Amino acid sequence: MAGRNLARLGGVCGLLFVLLMVPAYVVGYPDAPTPTSSAGDVVSYFGASPGTFVLANGVLAVFSTFFFLWFLGALHGLLGRAEGEEGGFFSSAALAGGTLFITLSCAGYAAEVLYPAAVLRFENFAPDGEPVFTALALSAWLYHFCQVGASVMITATSLVALGTGVVPRWMALVGLVVAVLTLLHFLLPLLGAVAGLLWIALISVLMLIGSRDASAPRRLAR
């Protein structure tokens, strides 16, 4: 019973994480400016109101990070119980991948909101488009690397699901496809990021409704 309740809590937190991340993708993503964009074009990426951008990509990201950590803890526990006493490898890999994902994501958020946050905070800040190029390039690559962690988390979850049935087989197969898309985030940034968010939403729903008795460990199939 305790395992099911914790899994449901993780499902709620995972859905809240996804919902809080939606505004960030509506406002924009750092790969949107093209290589030929001028300094003015890059500055316009943040929109007419820097406060709106900081809210979507900074303030809401703080709360989404809070909920993701609870989701990750519940997912780790769910996978660990499914692996049983002889397991632990894949659940640990999922935990490590999720930790890398959220850590580098937070660094990416900070780099992306650097310019509009400075505009809001300092009255004497002189807007200059040149530093924005560096900030957006840094945030883009931080997001590329963070998706490596997401790919590991999703792959580990899918492998446990295939061996134990902790989530439906179709979800495990979907996860393997999503893991490839997130790993290729540097080629398909928006598709990879959205695919990862949808996977978290789907796995959160399954955790919430309890696709299987999460409190009963099963040995991972050889």
C-alpha positions as CSV (number, residue, x, y, z in Angstrom):
1,M,0.0,0.0,0.0
2,A,2.8,2.4,0.9
3,G,4.5,1.7,-2.4
4,R,1.4,2.4,-4.4
5,N,0.8,5.7,-2.5
6,L,4.3,6.8,-3.1
7,A,4.0,5.9,-6.8
8,R,0.8,7.9,-7.1
9,L,2.5,10.9,-5.3
10,G,5.3,10.6,-7.9
11,G,2.7,10.6,-10.7
12,V,1.1,13.8,-9.4
13,C,4.5,15.5,-9.1
14,G,5.5,14.3,-12.6
15,L,2.4,15.8,-14.1
16,L,2.9,19.1,-12.3
17,F,6.5,19.2,-13.6
18,V,5.2,18.8,-17.2
19,L,2.5,21.4,-16.8
20,L,4.9,23.9,-15.3
21,M,7.3,23.4,-18.2
22,V,4.8,24.1,-20.9
23,P,5.0,27.9,-20.7
24,A,8.8,27.7,-21.2
25,Y,8.3,26.0,-24.6
26,V,5.5,28.4,-25.5
27,V,7.8,31.4,-24.9
28,G,10.7,29.9,-26.8
29,Y,13.8,27.7,-26.8
30,P,17.4,28.7,-27.3
31,D,17.9,27.0,-30.7
32,A,15.1,29.1,-32.2
33,P,17.5,32.0,-33.4
34,T,19.2,31.0,-36.6
35,P,23.0,31.2,-37.2
36,T,22.4,34.3,-39.4
37,S,20.3,36.2,-36.8
38,S,21.4,39.7,-36.0
39,A,22.0,41.0,-32.5
40,G,18.6,42.7,-32.6
41,D,16.9,39.4,-33.8
42,V,18.4,37.6,-30.8
43,V,17.3,40.2,-28.3
44,S,13.8,40.1,-29.7
45,Y,13.8,36.3,-28.8
46,F,13.0,37.3,-25.3
47,G,9.8,39.2,-26.4
48,A,8.5,42.6,-25.5
49,S,8.4,41.8,-21.8
50,P,11.5,40.4,-20.1
51,G,9.4,39.7,-17.0
52,T,7.2,37.3,-18.9
53,F,10.3,35.4,-20.1
54,V,11.8,35.2,-16.7
55,L,8.5,34.0,-15.2
56,A,8.2,31.2,-17.8
57,N,11.8,30.1,-17.9
58,G,13.0,31.0,-14.4
59,V,10.3,31.3,-11.7
60,L,8.1,28.4,-13.0
61,A,11.3,26.4,-13.6
62,V,12.1,26.6,-9.9
63,F,8.8,25.0,-9.0
64,S,9.0,22.4,-11.8
65,T,12.4,21.3,-10.5
66,F,10.9,20.8,-7.0
67,F,8.2,18.5,-8.4
68,F,10.6,16.7,-10.7
69,L,12.8,15.7,-7.8
70,W,9.8,14.1,-6.0
71,F,8.8,12.4,-9.3
72,L,12.4,11.0,-9.7
73,G,12.5,9.7,-6.1
74,A,9.2,7.9,-6.6
75,L,10.3,6.5,-10.0
76,H,13.6,5.2,-8.4
77,G,11.6,3.5,-5.7
78,L,9.2,2.0,-8.1
79,L,12.0,0.5,-10.3
80,G,13.9,-0.7,-7.3
81,R,10.9,-2.6,-5.9
82,A,10.3,-4.1,-9.3
83,E,13.9,-5.3,-9.6
84,G,13.8,-6.9,-6.2
85,E,16.7,-7.7,-3.8
86,E,19.0,-8.9,-6.6
87,G,18.4,-5.7,-8.7
88,G,19.2,-2.1,-8.2
89,F,21.4,-1.5,-11.3
90,F,18.7,-0.1,-13.6
91,S,17.0,1.9,-10.8
92,S,20.3,3.4,-9.9
93,A,21.0,4.3,-13.5
94,A,17.5,5.9,-13.8
95,L,18.3,7.9,-10.7
96,A,21.7,9.0,-12.0
97,G,20.2,9.9,-15.4
98,G,17.4,11.9,-13.9
99,T,19.8,13.8,-11.6
100,L,22.0,14.7,-14.5
101,F,18.9,15.8,-16.5
102,I,17.5,18.2,-13.9
103,T,20.9,19.5,-12.8
104,L,22.0,20.6,-16.3
105,S,18.4,21.7,-17.0
106,C,18.7,24.2,-14.1
107,A,22.0,25.4,-15.4
108,G,20.4,25.9,-18.8
109,Y,17.5,27.8,-17.3
110,A,19.9,30.2,-15.6
111,A,21.9,30.8,-18.7
112,E,18.8,31.4,-20.8
113,V,17.3,33.9,-18.4
114,L,20.6,35.7,-17.8
115,Y,20.0,38.6,-20.1
116,P,16.3,39.4,-19.3
117,A,16.9,38.9,-15.6
118,A,19.7,41.4,-15.7
119,V,17.4,43.9,-17.5
120,L,14.8,43.5,-14.8
121,R,17.2,43.6,-11.8
122,F,19.6,46.4,-12.6
123,E,18.3,49.9,-13.6
124,N,21.6,50.9,-15.1
125,F,22.0,47.8,-17.2
126,A,22.9,48.8,-20.8
127,P,21.2,46.4,-23.2
128,D,23.8,44.8,-25.6
129,G,23.0,42.0,-28.0
130,E,26.4,40.5,-28.2
131,P,26.4,38.7,-24.8
132,V,23.1,37.2,-25.7
133,F,24.7,35.1,-28.4
134,T,27.0,33.5,-25.8
135,A,24.2,33.0,-23.2
136,L,21.9,31.3,-25.7
137,A,24.6,29.1,-27.1
138,L,25.6,28.0,-23.6
139,S,22.0,27.3,-22.6
140,A,21.4,25.3,-25.8
141,W,24.4,23.0,-25.1
142,L,23.4,22.6,-21.5
143,Y,20.1,21.4,-22.7
144,H,21.7,19.0,-25.2
145,F,23.8,17.4,-22.4
146,C,20.9,17.3,-20.0
147,Q,19.0,15.2,-22.4
148,V,21.7,12.5,-22.2
149,G,20.6,12.1,-18.6
150,A,16.9,11.9,-19.7
151,S,17.8,9.2,-22.2
152,V,19.5,7.1,-19.6
153,M,16.6,7.5,-17.2
154,I,14.1,6.5,-19.9
155,T,16.1,3.6,-21.2
156,A,16.6,2.2,-17.7
157,T,12.9,2.5,-17.0
158,S,12.0,0.7,-20.2
159,L,14.4,-2.1,-19.6
160,V,13.0,-2.7,-16.2
161,A,9.5,-2.6,-17.6
162,L,10.4,-5.2,-20.3
163,G,11.8,-7.5,-17.7
164,T,9.2,-7.1,-14.9
165,G,6.0,-5.6,-16.4
166,V,6.1,-2.7,-13.9
167,V,4.6,-0.7,-16.6
168,P,2.9,-2.0,-19.8
169,R,5.1,-3.4,-22.6
170,W,3.9,-0.8,-25.0
171,M,5.1,1.9,-22.7
172,A,8.5,0.3,-22.5
173,L,8.8,0.2,-26.4
174,V,7.6,3.8,-26.6
175,G,10.3,4.7,-24.0
176,L,13.1,3.2,-26.1
177,V,12.0,5.3,-29.1
178,V,11.9,8.4,-26.9
179,A,15.3,7.6,-25.4
180,V,16.8,7.8,-28.9
181,L,15.0,11.1,-29.7
182,T,16.2,12.7,-26.4
183,L,19.8,11.5,-27.1
184,L,19.6,13.2,-30.5
185,H,18.5,16.4,-29.0
186,F,21.4,18.2,-30.5
187,L,20.0,17.4,-34.0
188,L,16.3,17.6,-33.1
189,P,16.1,20.0,-30.2
190,L,12.4,20.7,-30.0
191,L,11.3,17.2,-30.9
192,G,13.6,15.6,-28.5
193,A,12.6,17.9,-25.6
194,V,8.9,17.5,-26.2
195,A,9.2,13.7,-26.6
196,G,10.9,13.6,-23.2
197,L,8.2,15.7,-21.6
198,L,5.4,13.5,-23.1
199,W,7.2,10.4,-21.7
200,I,7.3,11.9,-18.2
201,A,3.6,12.7,-18.6
202,L,2.7,9.2,-19.7
203,I,4.8,7.4,-17.0
204,S,3.3,9.8,-14.4
205,V,-0.2,8.8,-15.5
206,L,0.7,5.1,-15.2
207,M,2.2,5.7,-11.8
208,L,-0.9,7.7,-10.7
209,I,-3.4,5.0,-11.8
210,G,-1.2,2.1,-10.6
211,S,-0.7,-0.1,-13.7
212,R,0.6,-2.8,-11.4
213,D,0.9,-3.4,-7.7
214,A,3.9,-1.2,-7.1
215,S,4.6,-2.6,-3.7
216,A,5.3,-6.1,-4.9
217,P,8.8,-6.6,-6.1
218,R,9.5,-9.0,-9.0
219,R,12.8,-10.5,-10.2
220,L,14.1,-8.9,-13.3
221,A,13.8,-11.4,-16.2
222,R,17.2,-12.6,-17.5
